[in-house]
């Protein structure tokens, strides 16, 4: 399974892709991802079986593109998001300097 970067079209295995995730925003339920090849930064939502890509707009996140990742799961903690795929897992810590989501 290879997961793409939409900017440079490089493809990454799960370990390299999820290892490049950072800054979990619990209020918007977003993970920031920086491409290891081109440096492009995307916000994404980890959903059961897929990744959702889109844009922040008026305090919300609208998913416009989805990439299927069969077996992908997630577990939200107070200050982290655990991403689970098969027997592997990655922990993305929440940034403590986030503004709350607008209501």
C-alpha positions, 0 to 999 in steps of 0.5 A: 500500500502506497499513500500519495502526496498530492503536491509532488505525486510521490508515494510512501509506505505507511511507516514513512507516511504516518511517521511524517504526521505531526501536530494533532488538532483535536478541536478540528480533528486534524493531523498535519502532514509534511511530505518528506520529499517536497516539504508540502504541508497538508491537513488531513483527517484520519477516518476508518479505512481512509484519509480525508484531505480538504481545507479549513473554512470558517472554523471547520474542515471540509473533506474534498478528497479521500484516499482509501487505506484498508484497515486504517483505524484511529483512537482519540486520546485527550492530547493525542491521536493514535493511528493504527494499521495492521499491527503498526501504530503511530502516535501524533501528539496534540499541539498545546498552542492551538486555538479552539475550533470556532462554533 
